[in-house]
Amino acid sequence: MSSDDSVGFLTIDVEEWFHILDDPAVPGFEAWVGLESRLQRNMELLLVLLDEHKVSATMFWLGWVAEKHPDLVRRCAECGHEIASHGYAHVLAYEAGREKFRKDIRRGKKIIEDITGKEVLGFRAAGFGTTTDTSWLFEEIWDAGFVYDSSVFPAKRGHGGIADFRIEPHEINTVKGVLLEIPQSVVEICGRRVSFFGGGYLRLAPITLIKWGINKLHNSSLPLVVYVHPREVDPQHPRLPLKLHRRFKSYVNLSSTVPKLHWLCENYKFQLMKDYVKERFKI
């Protein structure tokens, strides 16, 4: 493991292979129950990988998935991983609107807390679906009882994204209280913010470029936030007939995910987001 003491977070958005956004080919909520689940197998693989490297991850569980796999949720918690929330039904905040978003995140939080018997401190919105049009989002997250949020992608992207958002962890003062925001990691190239540290970005970028980006983060005293989905360690998972650009983003280079996770775990230090937040907030 690297001797670098810079902060890093390995995060997993725990959802199924069909929980993809922004495409008409994606099955609606009512159809989910009839689709094959591959979550158990994929999470087992991730748990073995994390245990091999003695790395603890922050896992943002979709409430719908947690309902179907309560024993797996508890097992992840028993293995020392943080159980955080990804909402209930994978709704994009800017499409759902404030009321529906409020109900969704509260439902997801309660389900996970009922399963684990512990308070959930962290939240991540589906698709990093925070935009300049969802200024109410942080207040709703705080009001639902979360202490920190990791929903902002501080760059332009297909869905969500706030290009001029602060890139370092910082406090957001809502009308009712203070929420700590931990944005997704980005670096600047030729005046444009880009990320090599999660999802299709991580799968597409070569390790040399990822390493360069991490060094740039560390030199700027910025934390590394890595995110993956269970479907990304499963190159054989079923494919949806997505539009060309969504198909590329969702399925490109899936076989690279596991080797890159091994490399990251071997070379960088990771801690739980809740531990970092407790240090910052002294809670």
C-alpha positions as CSV (number, residue, x, y, z in Angstrom):
1,M,0.0,0.0,0.0
2,S,1.2,3.5,-0.7
3,S,2.7,5.6,2.0
4,D,0.7,8.6,0.9
5,D,-1.6,9.8,3.7
6,S,-4.1,11.5,1.4
7,V,-7.7,10.8,2.0
8,G,-9.5,8.3,-0.3
9,F,-13.0,6.8,-0.4
10,L,-13.9,3.6,-2.2
11,T,-17.6,3.7,-2.8
12,I,-20.1,1.2,-4.2
13,D,-23.5,2.2,-5.5
14,V,-25.4,-1.0,-4.7
15,E,-28.0,-1.5,-7.4
16,E,-28.9,-4.1,-10.1
17,W,-27.7,-4.4,-13.7
18,F,-31.0,-2.9,-14.9
19,H,-30.7,0.3,-12.8
20,I,-29.4,2.4,-15.7
21,L,-30.7,6.0,-16.3
22,D,-31.7,8.1,-19.2
23,D,-32.8,5.6,-21.8
24,P,-36.3,4.5,-22.9
25,A,-35.1,0.8,-23.0
26,V,-34.6,0.7,-19.2
27,P,-37.4,-1.3,-17.5
28,G,-39.8,0.7,-15.4
29,F,-40.2,0.2,-11.7
30,E,-43.1,-2.2,-12.0
31,A,-41.0,-4.6,-14.1
32,W,-38.0,-4.9,-11.8
33,V,-39.4,-7.6,-9.6
34,G,-39.6,-10.0,-12.6
35,L,-36.0,-9.5,-13.8
36,E,-33.0,-11.7,-13.0
37,S,-31.0,-10.6,-10.0
38,R,-27.3,-10.8,-10.2
39,L,-26.5,-8.7,-7.1
40,Q,-25.6,-11.6,-4.7
41,R,-22.9,-13.0,-7.0
42,N,-21.5,-9.6,-7.8
43,M,-21.4,-8.4,-4.2
44,E,-19.8,-11.6,-3.1
45,L,-17.0,-11.0,-5.6
46,L,-16.6,-7.4,-4.3
47,L,-16.6,-8.5,-0.7
48,V,-13.8,-11.1,-1.4
49,L,-11.8,-8.5,-3.2
50,L,-12.1,-5.9,-0.4
51,D,-11.3,-8.5,2.2
52,E,-8.2,-9.6,0.3
53,H,-6.8,-6.0,0.5
54,K,-8.3,-5.2,4.0
55,V,-10.1,-2.3,2.5
56,S,-13.4,-1.0,3.9
57,A,-15.9,0.6,1.4
58,T,-18.8,3.0,1.7
59,M,-21.8,1.3,0.2
60,F,-24.7,3.4,-1.0
61,W,-27.6,0.9,-1.0
62,L,-30.7,1.4,-3.1
63,G,-33.6,0.7,-0.7
64,W,-35.4,-1.5,-3.3
65,V,-32.4,-3.7,-3.5
66,A,-31.9,-3.8,0.3
67,E,-35.4,-5.0,0.7
68,K,-34.7,-8.0,-1.5
69,H,-31.3,-8.8,0.1
70,P,-31.5,-7.9,3.8
71,D,-29.1,-10.7,4.9
72,L,-26.5,-9.3,2.4
73,V,-26.9,-5.8,3.7
74,R,-26.2,-7.1,7.3
75,R,-23.3,-9.2,6.1
76,C,-21.7,-6.1,4.4
77,A,-22.1,-4.2,7.7
78,E,-20.6,-7.1,9.7
79,C,-17.6,-7.0,7.4
80,G,-16.9,-3.5,8.4
81,H,-18.3,-1.6,5.4
82,E,-20.4,1.5,5.8
83,I,-24.1,1.1,4.8
84,A,-25.3,4.4,3.3
85,S,-28.3,5.2,1.2
86,H,-28.9,5.6,-2.5
87,G,-32.6,6.4,-2.1
88,Y,-35.3,3.8,-2.8
89,A,-36.3,3.6,-6.4
90,H,-33.3,5.2,-8.3
91,V,-35.1,8.4,-9.2
92,L,-33.4,11.3,-10.7
93,A,-34.0,14.3,-8.4
94,Y,-34.5,16.8,-11.2
95,E,-37.1,14.6,-12.9
96,A,-38.9,13.4,-9.7
97,G,-39.3,16.9,-8.2
98,R,-39.1,17.8,-4.6
99,E,-42.0,15.9,-3.0
100,K,-41.3,12.6,-4.8
101,F,-37.6,12.9,-4.0
102,R,-38.4,13.6,-0.4
103,K,-40.5,10.5,-0.1
104,D,-38.0,8.3,-1.9
105,I,-35.0,9.2,0.2
106,R,-36.9,8.8,3.5
107,R,-38.2,5.5,2.5
108,G,-34.8,4.2,1.4
109,K,-33.2,5.4,4.7
110,K,-35.8,3.8,6.9
111,I,-35.5,0.4,5.1
112,I,-31.8,0.3,5.6
113,E,-32.0,1.4,9.2
114,D,-34.6,-1.2,9.9
115,I,-32.4,-3.9,8.4
116,T,-29.1,-2.9,10.2
117,G,-30.5,-1.4,13.4
118,K,-28.1,1.5,12.9
119,E,-28.5,5.1,11.8
120,V,-27.6,5.9,8.2
121,L,-25.4,9.0,8.0
122,G,-24.7,9.2,4.3
123,F,-26.6,9.7,1.0
124,R,-25.9,9.7,-2.7
125,A,-28.5,10.6,-5.3
126,A,-29.1,8.4,-8.3
127,G,-26.9,9.3,-11.2
128,F,-25.3,12.2,-9.2
129,G,-28.6,13.8,-10.2
130,T,-27.8,17.2,-8.7
131,T,-28.2,20.2,-10.9
132,T,-28.5,24.0,-10.7
133,D,-32.3,23.4,-10.8
134,T,-32.3,21.3,-7.6
135,S,-31.2,23.9,-5.1
136,W,-33.8,22.4,-2.6
137,L,-32.0,19.0,-2.7
138,F,-29.5,19.6,0.1
139,E,-32.2,20.8,2.5
140,E,-34.3,17.7,1.8
141,I,-31.2,15.5,2.4
142,W,-30.5,17.2,5.7
143,D,-34.1,17.2,6.8
144,A,-34.3,13.4,6.1
145,G,-31.7,12.9,8.8
146,F,-28.5,12.5,6.8
147,V,-25.3,14.0,8.1
148,Y,-23.4,14.1,4.8
149,D,-24.0,13.9,1.1
150,S,-22.0,12.7,-1.9
151,S,-24.4,13.5,-4.7
152,V,-22.6,16.3,-6.6
153,F,-20.6,15.6,-9.8
154,P,-18.8,19.0,-10.1
155,A,-18.5,18.9,-13.9
156,K,-20.6,18.6,-17.1
157,R,-22.1,15.2,-17.7
158,G,-25.0,13.4,-19.4
159,H,-27.3,13.6,-16.4
160,G,-26.8,15.7,-13.3
161,G,-23.6,17.7,-12.9
162,I,-22.8,21.2,-11.7
163,A,-19.9,22.5,-13.6
164,D,-18.9,25.4,-11.3
165,F,-19.5,23.5,-7.9
166,R,-16.8,23.5,-5.3
167,I,-14.6,20.4,-5.8
168,E,-13.4,20.0,-2.2
169,P,-15.4,18.6,0.7
170,H,-17.2,21.5,2.4
171,E,-20.2,22.4,4.5
172,I,-23.5,23.5,2.9
173,N,-25.6,25.7,5.1
174,T,-29.2,24.7,4.5
175,V,-32.2,26.6,6.0
176,K,-32.4,24.0,8.8
177,G,-28.8,22.9,9.4
178,V,-25.4,22.1,8.1
179,L,-24.7,19.3,5.6
180,L,-21.2,18.1,4.6
181,E,-20.8,17.6,0.9
182,I,-18.2,15.2,-0.5
183,P,-18.3,15.8,-4.3
184,Q,-17.1,13.2,-6.9
185,S,-13.4,13.7,-7.7
186,V,-12.5,15.6,-10.8
187,V,-9.3,17.1,-12.2
188,E,-8.9,19.9,-14.7
189,I,-7.4,19.4,-18.2
190,C,-7.2,22.4,-20.6
191,G,-9.7,24.3,-18.5
192,R,-12.2,21.4,-18.5
193,R,-13.1,19.3,-15.4
194,V,-13.0,15.6,-16.0
195,S,-13.1,12.4,-13.9
196,F,-11.3,9.1,-14.3
197,F,-12.4,7.7,-11.0
198,G,-15.7,5.9,-11.4
199,G,-18.2,4.1,-13.7
200,G,-17.5,4.3,-17.4
201,Y,-14.8,7.0,-16.7
202,L,-12.8,4.5,-14.6
203,R,-13.3,1.6,-17.0
204,L,-12.3,3.7,-20.1
205,A,-9.2,5.5,-18.7
206,P,-5.9,3.6,-18.7
207,I,-4.2,3.2,-15.4
208,T,-1.4,5.7,-16.3
209,L,-4.1,8.4,-16.7
210,I,-5.9,7.4,-13.5
211,K,-2.6,7.5,-11.6
212,W,-1.8,10.9,-13.0
213,G,-5.2,12.1,-12.0
214,I,-4.9,10.8,-8.4
215,N,-1.5,12.4,-8.1
216,K,-3.0,15.7,-9.2
217,L,-5.7,15.3,-6.6
218,H,-3.2,14.5,-3.8
219,N,-1.0,17.4,-4.8
220,S,-4.0,19.7,-4.4
221,S,-4.9,18.1,-1.0
222,L,-8.2,16.8,-2.5
223,P,-9.6,13.4,-1.6
224,L,-9.9,10.6,-4.1
225,V,-13.5,9.4,-4.5
226,V,-13.9,6.2,-6.4
227,Y,-17.3,4.7,-7.3
228,V,-18.3,1.5,-8.9
229,H,-21.5,-0.5,-9.4
230,P,-21.9,-4.3,-8.8
231,R,-22.8,-4.8,-12.5
232,E,-19.4,-3.5,-13.5
233,V,-17.6,-6.5,-12.1
234,D,-19.9,-8.8,-14.1
235,P,-19.1,-8.6,-17.9
236,Q,-21.6,-11.4,-18.5
237,H,-24.6,-9.5,-17.1
238,P,-27.6,-9.1,-19.4
239,R,-27.6,-6.2,-21.8
240,L,-30.4,-3.7,-22.4
241,P,-31.1,-2.4,-26.0
242,L,-29.9,1.1,-25.1
243,K,-29.2,3.9,-27.4
244,L,-25.6,3.8,-28.8
245,H,-24.1,6.4,-26.5
246,R,-25.7,4.9,-23.4
247,R,-24.7,1.4,-24.5
248,F,-21.1,2.6,-24.8
249,K,-21.1,4.4,-21.4
250,S,-22.8,1.4,-19.6
251,Y,-20.9,-1.5,-21.2
252,V,-17.5,-0.3,-22.3
253,N,-14.5,-2.2,-20.9
254,L,-16.3,-4.1,-18.2
255,S,-13.5,-6.6,-17.9
256,S,-11.1,-3.8,-16.7
257,T,-13.1,-3.1,-13.5
258,V,-11.8,-5.9,-11.3
259,P,-8.1,-5.5,-12.2
260,K,-8.4,-1.7,-11.7
261,L,-10.0,-2.2,-8.3
262,H,-7.2,-4.6,-7.3
263,W,-4.6,-1.9,-8.4
264,L,-6.4,0.9,-6.5
265,C,-6.6,-1.2,-3.3
266,E,-3.0,-2.2,-3.6
267,N,-1.7,1.3,-4.1
268,Y,-4.0,3.7,-2.2
269,K,-5.5,4.2,1.2
270,F,-9.2,4.3,1.7
271,Q,-11.4,5.1,4.7
272,L,-15.1,5.2,5.4
273,M,-16.9,8.4,4.6
274,K,-18.7,8.3,7.9
275,D,-15.3,8.2,9.8
276,Y,-14.1,11.2,7.8
277,V,-17.3,13.1,8.5
278,K,-17.1,12.3,12.2
279,E,-13.6,13.7,12.3
280,R,-14.7,16.9,10.5
281,F,-17.9,17.4,12.5
282,K,-16.7,15.9,15.8
283,I,-19.9,13.9,16.1
